[in-house]
Amino acid sequence: MSYPGICRLGRVGRSRAGRPLLMLTVGEGRRNVLVVAGPHANEAAVGGATALRLARLIARRRARGEHDGSSWHFLLCIDPDGAALNEPWLSGPYTLRGHYEHFFRPCTAEQPEWLPPEGDDRGPALPETRALVGVLDRLRPVLQCSLHGIDVGGSFVQLTSEVPGVPERIGKSAAELDIPLESGSSDAFQWPSPGPGVYVMPPSGDPAAGDGAHSTWVHARRYDGVTAVVEVPMWACDRSADTAPHPDPDRALRTAGAALRRDLPTVARLLEAVRPQLRGADCALLRTVRELVVLGPALTAGWDPAVRVPGAAPMPDMTMALVNSIEVYAQRIPLRAAAMLRQVADVPLIARLVDRWCEAYERAYRPRWVPVTDQVEQQTRSVMAVYEELPA
């Protein structure tokens, strides 16, 4: 190991399949920073590379005698089992079609950052989640950074508390690297934004907090810690940064919602048709497909004017960027479901559907590949921006 007097590698647990959960610690200090790589299986590769890039950066500073009283801890991959299922696509080709040929993302209950509902005294079910919560409770970090990514879109950061100065820094970095900022994110639809590409999570009791309220992101709050969820795209979509008002958001959102409620049932019917050949098989891929195919109405309820309930929270200003993010989301979810079904059911009809949806995805958003070095650099700079702007 490089920097043996500065770095320490240890095991904090094991995955469901018995793989070690490794944590690399750099330096010693009273203020702890925790960086979590690979919380979503399809995002593990870049997050792991970013964790190592950050570790080298901090280690070099310590070796030069620079010390600010902090100790950095890197969970190198919190879901190694899921990451292993995504490995085949890493050898290329780096196309959307190649990406989705081997795509895997676990269902919600099998994602390590997912916590049981409030009041559930049984604690986290997954050994990976128990390990992560245990690390949080032991370290009480002033900052937790969760390294995420998206397939098509822009770069953005979600924070559990506002950190002034971050929007300017990530905006400057994204411009230098020619990565658009996600200036209207469907992931943070109703969250306040202090600047392009930065979103602040509402309190956990606010319905607008969404899934974030049930995650390990909010666990650090009990120690007055801040969590930053750092997102970078694999393929950039320049419309993600367009803050101009959308000319007809009502029509665009109705179209996107109708497509999502149409396409997920299409996958559901294919799942039912291949059930005899699956012979009752159960695997992580199928569990995710089964979860996704029934979610169409729930996934559109917050933004589709055709199905929004009376008394729902007012819609935010519908910019080109925000409508684009929702439209991408509406195409991404059925494509994920179909792509994972294809891996367990070798049926030409499913293969043709995945190919057709990949082509439509590319036509709609004209994505351009972001070099891995640039993805890693944007994540690294985003983490450092939050840390260096964090009040002492």
N, C-alpha and C positions, 0 to 999 in steps of 0.2 A: 504494500500500500504506500502511496506517496504521502509525504508529511506525517510519518509515523508518530512523532511527538505531539502532533496537533489534532490528528483525526483518529477516531475510534469507531469500529464497526461492530455492531451487536445485533442479536436477534430479540425481537419484542413479542414474537408469537409465531404461530403457523397457520397457514391457510386451511380451508376445508379439505384440500387434497394433500395436505402435509408439507407444502412448500414453505420455506422459511420467510418470515416477514422481517426484512433487514432495515436497520436504522443506522445511518452514518452521522456521527456527531463531530462537529468541527469547533475547536476552541472550548474554553471554559469561561463562564461568566454568570452573573446573577439574572440577566435578562435572557429568556429563552425565546427562540424563534423556531417554529415547526413548519417544515415544507412537506406536503403530502403529494406524492406522485402516483399516477395511475388509479385515481378513484373510480373512473369509468374505464372499463377494459379496452374500449376502442380508442382511448386517448393516452394509453400508457407509454407508448414509445417516445413521443416528444417530451412528455412530462418527466420521464426517467432521465432523458438526455439533459433537460433543463436542471434537474436536481444535481446532477454531476457537475454541470457547468457552474452552478452557484457554489457548490462545495469547493471546487478548485479556486474560485474567485475569493471566497472567504479565507481559505487556507493560505493562499498567497499573501493576503493582507496580514494574517497573523504571523506568517514567517518573516515578514518585513518589520514586525514589531508594532503593527497597528492594532489596537485593541480598544473597543468601545464598551466593554463590559457585557458583551452578548455571547451566547452560545447557540450555535445553529445545529438543528437536528433535521435530518432528511430521511423520511420513510420512502425508500427507493421505489417501491411498488406495493401498494396496499391491496391490490387484487391480482396476484401473480397467476392464479388459475385462469381468470378471464383473459389476462394479457396473452397467455399461451394460445388461447383459441384464436386470437387475432394475428398471431405471428406470420401465417402464410402470406399475407398480403404485403409484408414489409420488404420483400425482395423485388417488388414491382410487378407490373408497370404501375406508375403513380397516376392512375386515372380513376375517375369515379367508378367506372365499371370494375376495375381491378380491386378497388377498395371494398366495394360491396360484395364481391365474389366470396370474400372470407370474413365478412363483417360479423361481429358479435358484441352485444351489450346485454348484460343481465337484466332480468326483471327487477322491479323496484325493491322488493324484499331481499334481493341478493346483491344489492349494491352496498359496499362497506360504509359509505357515509350516511346511510339511511338509519334513523333511530326509531325505536318503537314509539307509539303514541304516548302523549303525556298521561301519567297516572298508571302506566303499565309497569309494574314492579319486577317483571321477569328480566329486565335488562336486554341488551342487544343479543340477538340470536346468533349472529355470525361471529366466528372467532376473529375475523379480520376487524370487525367493528369493535369487539371487546378490546382488541389490542390497541386500536386507535384511541378509544375513549380512555384506556389506561394510560397511554402516553400523555394525553391532554391533562388528565388529572395529576400526573406526576410532575410534568414540566410547568403547568400553568403558564403557557406562552403568552407574551405580550402581543404576538402576531402569529397567526396560523395562515399559511398560504396553500390553497388547494389548486393543483395544476390541472386544468381542463383544456378542452379543445372542441372545435366544431368542424364539420366537414366543409361547408360552404358558408361564407359570411365575412365578418370582420373581427377585429380584436376588441376585447372589452374586459373590464374588471368589475366584479360585484363585491361590495363591502358591507360588513355588518355595522359599521359606524363610519361616518364621513371622515376622510383624511384630506384636509386641504392641501393643494399642491399636486395631487396625483393626476387630475385630468390633464394639466399642462404637460406633465412629463411623459405620460403614455402617448399623448397626442404627438409630441415632438418625435418620440421614438418610432411610432407607426409611420409618420411621414418620411422619416429617413430610410425606413426599410420598405417603403411602398406597400404597406399593409393598410387597408381601410379600417377606420374605427367603426365598430358596430354602434351607430348613433341612434338606433331604436331597436331594442332587443325584445323579442318575444319571451325570452326567459325572465325578463324583469319588466313585464308589461305595465304594471301600475306602480313601479318603484320610482322615487325621486332620483333625478340625475343632476349632480352638481356640474357636469360638463360632459361633452361628447365621449362616449365609451366608458363612462363610470356610472354605476347604479348603487344606491344605498338601500339595503334591505329594511323594510319596516319592522316594527316590533313583532315578536312571534305571534302575539294574539291578533294581529291584523290579518284578515283574509288575504290581503294583497301579498303577504310574505310567501304564500304558496308552499311549494315543497321545501323551501329553505328552512321553514319553521320546524321541520321534522328531520333535520340533518345535524351532523357533527359540526357544521359551520357555526351554529349558535351555542354549542357547548362551551366554547372558549369565553363566552360572555360572562359566565359565572365567576371568572377570574379577571374580569375587566380586560380581557383580551379582544383583539380585533381579528376577524377572518377576512381574507381577500381570496376570492375565487377568480383565478386568472385564466382567461379564455383566449386562444389564438386559433385562426382558421388554417386548415390544410390547403384549401382553395379559397382565394379571395374573390369576393363579389363586390365590385365597386359601388353598386347601388346601396350597399350597407351603410355608406357614409353620407348619403344624400338627405340633408335636413329640410329640403323644400317641402311645402305642404303637398299631400297627394291630391290629384285633381278629382278623384271619385273613390274615396276609401270605402264607402258603403258597398258599392258594387264589387270592388276587389275582395273585400272580406267575405261577402256572401259567396262569391265564386270559390274562394279558398276553403271556406267551411263546407260547402256542398261537396267539393272534391274529396276532402278528408273523410267525410261521412259516407262517400261512395266507395272510395278505394280500400279502406280498411275492411268493410264487409266483403269486398272482392277477395281479399286474402283469406278472410274467414271461410268463404265458400270453398276455396281451394284447399284449405286445411281440412275441412270436413270431407272433401272428395278423396284426399290421400290417406285419411285415417285408417282404412283397412291395411294399407301397406306398412303403416307405422306399427301396427300390432300392439297398441298400448304403450309404445315407447315413451319414455320421459327423459328429457335432457334439458340442459340450461337453455339451448336454443329454442326448443319448443315451448318452454315455460314463458319465455319472453314473447314469442309469437302469440300465444294464447292470451297474455295480458293485453297486448296492443290491439288486437283485432276488435275488441269490444269497447274501446275507449273513444271512438269517434265523437259521440255527442258531448262527452265530458271535456274533451280537448278543445272543442270549439265554443263552449258555453260562455267563456269570458270575453270573446271578441267578435263573434259572428252576429251581426244584427238580426239574422233570421231566427236565432234561437236564444238570444240573451233574455234573461228573465226580467220582469218589471222590477224596478228598484235596485238593479245592479249598479255598481260603482260607475261614475261617469267615465266615458272613454277618454283617453289622453289625446293630445293633438296627433292626428294621424299624418305623419310625415312619410315621404317616400321610403325612408330607411325602415321605419317601423312596419309599414305594410309589406315591404319586401321581406323582412325577417319572418313575419307571420306566413307569408306565401311559401318561403323556403321550408319552414317548419311543417306546413301542410303537405308538402311533397316528400319531405324527409321521412316522416313516420311510417307511412305505408310502404315506402321503398325498403326501410329497415326490416319491417315485418316480412315482406316478400323475400328479401335476400336471405334472411335466416331460415325461412321455410325451405328455400331452394337447397340449402345445405343438408337437410335431413330427408328431403323427398326429391329424388332424381326424376323430375317430370318435365318434359319439354315445354308444356304450357306455362309452368312457373318460370322456367328459364327465359322464355320469350318475354314474359311480363316484366321481369327484372331488367332485361336488356332495354325494353321499350321505355320503362320509367327512368332508367339512367340517361338515356338519350334525351328524354323530355326535360330532365333536370338540367342537363348541360345546355340545352337550347335556351331554356328560360333564363338562366343566370350567368351564362358565359364565364364560368369560374376559371381562374388562372392559378396554377400551382404555386404555392409559397415554398421556396426552398427550406429544407429542414433547418439549416443553419439560421435562417431568418426567423422561423417559428421559435426556435430556442432562444434567440437573442431577444425577441419581443417579450417572451415570458420572463426571461432573466431581468430585463430592464424594468418590467412591470413590478416584479417582486421587490426589487431594490428601491423603486420609487415609493412604494407603500411603506417599506421599512424606514427609509431615510426621511420621509415626511411625517412619520408617526410621532406624536408628541412624546417627549421623554417621560 
